[in-house]
Amino acid sequence: MSCWTLLRLHNGDLRRSLLPLCCSLSLRTLSSGAISRSLRESYRILQLPDDGASDPSEVKEAYLRMAKLYHPDSGAPTADSTLFSQIEEAYRAVLAHLAQQKSASQYTQLMEEEEEDKVKGNAPQHRHYLSFEGIGSGTPSQRERQYRQFRVDRATDQVLEYRQKEMEKAAADEGAMVTRDARLRSKQIKITQAVERLVEDLIQESMARGDFQNLSGTGKPLNKFDHNPYMDPMTHNLNRILIDNGYQPEWIVVQKEIRETIAKMRERLQEVRARLGDPMRHSETLQWKEHCSAFADELGKLNKKVDNFNLIVPLMSRQMVHYSLKRELEKILKTDQLLRQEKEREKERKRKEQMETARTSQHTRQGFITWIQNLLN
């Protein structure tokens, strides 16, 4: 039976009395040749040079590095309990060798503290680091405090992570609700616009068929002061005051201005094209391109007014689209061709009338001369 077993079996006084003897036996054992070979093996297990020049901090770092790799509770893929036991024994042997190099008294004190820790822990030394989930270092009491702090930190992290997941879930649910509400609003807007367009199309078709021409009061001005049962008296009176003072909504004024501007632009460009020949000469082509460029600049400014109008118009059905330069030029050229054809037909008609008039007058003169000749004969 080893000296350490005797220390566990006897009381504290016997342990204190036998401890120096056990330590001296251990020192003599470590100084023998067999222990020297085992020490070299221990250094090799800890991946340290076997010349004994390593200090305790290097040995501790090497032990912790190996423990992280091979500790059964480390969770690493290289975990091995048998190999970790060998590492533990090698670490103890190297510590004993280093303590022997320093002094026997220091080594004795170190072994006494470690033996007390083992007795307090009431567990074999190789199972010492299997407790507290492998957290902490030092004496069992120190490792217990570190493990308690670790559990507190872990619980705090878990609470924070749970709260974060709950917040993300709530945000995702809120985002889904917002998306669903936006989709419903978009659907309602589309349905409303479709109904408004359908009603407008039906009204226009009815007007084209003349369904509204037999209504009473057709062609007469509307009575702008008729009572509206769905309007409160204050709003009705305010509207009457605005109408009496010639007030018009801004979008109506802007719409009227846009239509008058595009009409004037078309008329000016139409006059320019009418002054040019058909087909146009080279100089006339250059002149036409200059006028088209100026027309394009004016059209761009007018389209900006159209954008501003679309922002203030209250109804979607009243919004306007941009004026296209290509369509406007095609429309002007087509109108010019129709006007030129109309002029040609007018000239042809006048020429035929003149020829018919001349032929009629000639027949009349010939008939008059023939009548005179018959009368003289």
C-alpha positions in Angstrom: 0.0 0.0 0.0 1.4 3.4 -1.0 2.0 6.3 1.3 -0.8 8.3 -0.2 -3.2 5.5 0.6 -2.1 5.5 4.2 -2.6 9.3 4.4 -6.2 8.8 3.2 -7.0 6.1 5.7 -5.6 7.7 8.9 -6.6 10.8 10.7 -5.0 14.3 10.3 -2.3 13.8 13.0 -1.1 10.6 11.4 -1.1 12.2 8.0 1.0 15.1 9.3 3.4 12.8 10.9 3.8 10.4 7.9 3.9 13.2 5.3 7.7 14.0 5.6 8.5 10.3 5.4 6.4 9.8 2.3 7.9 12.9 0.7 11.5 11.7 1.5 10.6 8.3 0.0 9.2 10.1 -3.1 12.3 12.2 -3.4 14.6 9.2 -3.3 12.4 7.4 -5.8 12.5 10.4 -8.2 16.3 10.5 -8.0 16.7 6.9 -9.1 17.5 5.9 -12.7 14.0 4.3 -13.4 12.2 7.5 -12.5 14.5 9.4 -14.8 13.4 7.3 -17.7 9.8 7.8 -16.7 10.4 11.5 -16.5 11.7 11.5 -20.1 8.5 9.7 -21.1 6.4 12.3 -19.1 8.1 15.2 -20.9 7.5 13.5 -24.2 3.8 13.0 -23.3 3.5 16.7 -22.5 5.4 17.6 -25.7 8.2 19.3 -23.8 12.0 19.0 -24.1 13.3 16.2 -21.8 16.3 18.2 -20.6 14.4 19.4 -17.5 14.9 23.1 -18.4 11.2 23.9 -18.5 9.8 26.2 -15.8 6.5 25.5 -14.0 4.6 28.0 -16.2 5.5 26.2 -19.4 4.6 22.9 -17.9 1.2 24.3 -16.8 0.6 25.7 -20.2 1.5 22.4 -21.9 -0.8 20.6 -19.5 -3.7 22.9 -20.1 -3.2 22.7 -23.9 -3.2 18.9 -23.7 -6.2 18.9 -21.3 -8.3 21.0 -23.8 -7.5 18.4 -26.5 -7.9 15.1 -24.6 -10.1 15.8 -21.5 -13.2 13.5 -21.6 -15.6 16.4 -21.0 -13.9 18.9 -23.3 -16.2 18.0 -26.2 -13.2 17.9 -28.6 -13.1 15.1 -31.3 -9.7 14.1 -29.8 -11.1 13.5 -26.2 -9.7 10.3 -24.7 -10.0 9.4 -21.0 -7.1 6.9 -21.0 -4.7 9.3 -22.7 -5.8 12.1 -20.3 -5.0 9.9 -17.3 -1.5 9.4 -18.7 -1.2 13.2 -19.3 -2.3 13.8 -15.7 0.3 11.4 -14.3 3.0 12.9 -16.5 2.1 16.4 -15.3 2.4 15.2 -11.7 5.7 13.6 -12.3 7.1 16.7 -14.0 5.9 18.9 -11.2 7.6 16.6 -8.7 10.8 16.7 -10.7 10.7 20.5 -10.8 10.1 20.7 -7.1 13.0 18.4 -6.5 15.2 20.7 -8.4 14.2 23.7 -6.4 14.1 22.4 -2.9 12.7 19.5 -0.9 10.8 21.8 1.4 9.0 23.6 -1.4 8.1 20.3 -2.9 6.9 19.0 0.4 4.6 22.0 0.8 3.3 21.7 -2.7 2.5 18.0 -2.2 0.8 18.7 1.1 -1.5 21.3 -0.4 -2.4 19.0 -3.3 -3.0 16.1 -0.8 -5.3 18.4 1.2 -7.2 19.4 -1.9 -7.6 15.7 -2.8 -8.8 14.8 0.7 -11.3 17.7 0.6 -12.6 16.8 -2.8 -12.9 13.2 -1.7 -12.2 12.0 -5.2 -9.3 10.5 -7.1 -6.9 13.0 -8.6 -7.6 12.0 -12.2 -11.3 12.7 -11.6 -10.6 16.1 -10.1 -10.9 17.9 -13.5 -14.0 15.9 -14.5 -16.1 18.0 -12.1 -17.4 21.5 -12.7 -17.6 20.7 -16.5 -13.9 21.2 -16.8 -14.2 24.9 -15.9 -11.7 26.9 -13.8 -8.3 26.2 -12.4 -6.7 26.1 -8.9 -8.0 24.6 -5.7 -11.5 23.0 -5.6 -12.9 26.0 -3.8 -11.5 28.4 -6.4 -12.8 26.2 -9.2 -16.2 26.0 -7.5 -16.4 29.8 -7.4 -15.3 30.1 -11.0 -17.8 27.4 -12.0 -20.6 29.3 -10.2 -19.7 32.5 -12.0 -19.6 30.5 -15.3 -23.1 29.2 -14.6 -24.3 32.8 -13.9 -22.7 34.0 -17.1 -24.2 31.2 -19.1 -27.6 31.7 -17.6 -27.4 35.4 -18.5 -26.4 34.6 -22.0 -29.3 32.1 -22.4 -31.7 34.7 -21.1 -30.4 37.3 -23.5 -30.5 34.8 -26.4 -34.1 33.9 -25.5 -35.1 37.5 -25.4 -33.4 38.2 -28.7 -35.2 35.2 -30.3 -38.5 36.4 -28.9 -37.9 39.9 -30.2 -36.9 38.6 -33.6 -40.1 36.4 -33.6 -42.2 39.4 -32.7 -40.6 41.5 -35.4 -41.1 38.8 -38.0 -44.8 38.5 -37.0 -45.1 42.3 -37.1 -43.4 42.4 -40.5 -45.7 39.7 -41.8 -48.8 41.6 -40.6 -47.5 44.8 -42.2 -46.9 43.0 -45.4 -50.3 41.4 -45.3 -51.9 44.8 -44.5 -50.0 46.5 -47.4 -51.1 43.7 -49.7 -54.8 44.1 -48.7 -54.6 47.9 -49.1 -53.0 47.5 -52.5 -55.8 45.0 -53.5 -58.5 47.4 -52.3 -56.9 50.3 -54.2 -56.8 48.2 -57.3 -60.4 47.2 -56.9 -61.4 50.8 -56.4 -59.5 52.0 -59.4 -61.0 49.2 -61.5 -64.5 50.1 -60.4 -63.9 53.8 -61.1 -62.6 53.0 -64.6 -65.5 50.7 -65.3 -68.0 53.3 -64.2 -66.3 56.0 -66.3 -66.2 53.7 -69.3 -69.9 52.9 -68.9 -70.7 56.6 -68.6 -68.7 57.4 -71.7 -70.4 54.6 -73.7 -73.8 55.9 -72.6 -72.9 59.4 -73.6 -71.7 58.2 -77.0 -75.1 56.4 -77.5 -76.9 59.6 -76.5 -78.6 58.1 -73.4 -78.2 61.4 -71.5 -79.6 63.8 -74.2 -83.2 63.3 -73.2 -82.6 64.4 -69.6 -84.5 67.3 -68.2 -82.3 70.4 -68.0 -80.0 69.4 -70.9 -77.9 72.4 -72.0 -78.9 74.4 -69.0 -76.3 75.5 -66.3 -76.3 73.6 -63.1 -77.6 75.2 -60.0 -74.5 75.4 -57.9 -76.3 76.2 -54.7 -78.5 73.1 -54.6 -78.6 71.6 -51.1 -76.5 68.5 -50.6 -77.9 66.3 -47.9 -74.5 64.6 -47.4 -72.7 67.9 -46.7 -72.7 69.9 -43.5 -74.0 73.5 -43.8 -70.6 75.0 -42.9 -68.8 73.2 -45.8 -71.7 74.1 -48.1 -71.4 77.8 -47.2 -67.6 77.8 -47.6 -67.9 76.2 -51.0 -70.5 78.8 -52.1 -68.2 81.6 -50.9 -65.3 80.2 -52.9 -67.3 79.7 -56.0 -68.7 83.3 -55.8 -65.2 84.7 -55.6 -64.0 82.7 -58.7 -61.9 80.2 -56.8 -60.7 77.1 -58.6 -58.8 74.2 -57.2 -55.1 74.2 -58.0 -55.2 70.9 -60.0 -57.9 72.3 -62.3 -55.8 75.4 -63.0 -52.7 73.3 -63.7 -54.6 71.0 -66.0 -56.0 73.9 -67.9 -52.6 75.4 -68.2 -51.0 72.1 -69.5 -53.7 71.7 -72.2 -53.4 75.3 -73.4 -49.6 75.0 -73.5 -49.5 71.8 -75.5 -52.1 73.2 -77.9 -50.0 76.3 -78.5 -46.9 74.3 -79.0 -48.6 72.0 -81.5 -50.0 75.0 -83.4 -46.6 76.7 -83.6 -44.8 73.6 -84.9 -47.7 72.9 -87.3 -47.3 76.4 -88.8 -43.5 75.9 -89.2 -44.1 72.6 -91.0 -46.7 74.2 -93.3 -44.2 76.9 -94.4 -41.7 74.2 -95.4 -41.9 72.4 -98.7 -42.9 68.8 -99.3 -40.4 67.1 -99.8 -38.1 69.4 -97.8 -34.8 70.6 -99.1 -31.6 70.3 -97.1 -31.8 73.8 -95.6 -35.4 73.2 -94.8 -34.5 69.9 -93.1 -32.0 71.6 -90.9 -34.5 74.3 -90.0 -37.1 71.6 -89.2 -34.6 69.8 -86.9 -33.9 73.0 -85.0 -37.6 73.6 -84.4 -38.1 70.0 -83.3 -35.2 70.3 -80.8 -36.8 73.4 -79.3 -40.1 71.6 -79.2 -38.5 68.7 -77.3 -37.1 71.1 -74.7 -40.5 72.7 -74.2 -42.1 69.3 -74.0 -39.7 68.2 -71.3 -40.6 71.2 -69.2 -44.3 70.4 -69.8 -43.8 66.8 -68.7 -42.4 68.1 -65.4 -45.7 70.1 -64.9 -47.5 66.9 -65.6 -45.6 65.2 -62.8 -46.5 68.0 -60.4 -50.2 67.8 -61.5 -50.3 64.0 -60.8 -49.1 64.7 -57.3 -51.9 67.1 -56.5 -54.8 65.7 -58.5 -57.3 64.0 -56.1 -58.5 61.2 -58.4 -56.4 58.5 -60.0 -58.6 58.6 -63.1 -57.8 62.3 -63.6 -54.0 61.7 -63.8 -52.2 62.5 -67.0 -49.4 60.7 -68.9 -46.3 62.2 -70.3 -46.4 63.7 -73.8 -44.2 61.7 -76.2 -42.0 63.6 -78.6 -42.3 60.9 -81.2 -46.1 60.7 -81.1 -46.4 64.5 -81.2 -44.1 64.8 -84.3 -45.9 61.9 -86.0 -49.3 63.6 -85.3 -48.0 66.9 -86.6 -46.6 65.4 -89.8 -49.8 63.4 -90.3 -51.9 66.5 -89.9 -49.7 68.4 -92.3 -50.1 65.7 -94.9 -53.9 65.7 -94.5 -53.9 69.5 -94.8 -51.7 69.4 -97.9 -53.9 66.8 -99.5 -57.0 68.9 -98.6 -55.3 71.9 -100.3 -54.5 69.8 -103.3 -58.1 68.6 -103.5 -59.4 72.1 -103.1 -57.1 73.3 -105.9 -58.2 70.5 -108.1 -61.8 71.3 -107.4 -61.3 74.9 -108.2 -59.5 74.1 -111.4 -62.3 71.8 -112.5 -64.9 74.5 -111.7 -62.9 77.0 -113.7 -62.6 74.6 -116.7 -66.3 73.8 -116.4 -67.1 77.5 -116.3 -64.9 78.2 -119.3 -66.4 75.3 -121.2 -69.9 76.5 -120.4 -69.1 80.1 -121.4 -67.6 78.8 -124.7 -70.6 76.8 -125.5 -72.7 79.8 -124.7 -70.7 82.0 -127.0 -70.8 79.4 -129.8 -74.6 79.0 -129.4 -75.1 82.8 -129.4 -73.0 83.1 -132.6 -74.9 80.3 -134.2 -78.2 81.9 -133.3 -77.0 85.3 -134.8 -75.9 83.5 -138.0 -79.2 81.8 -138.3 -81.0 85.0 -137.7 -79.0 86.8 -140.4 -79.6 84.1 -142.9 
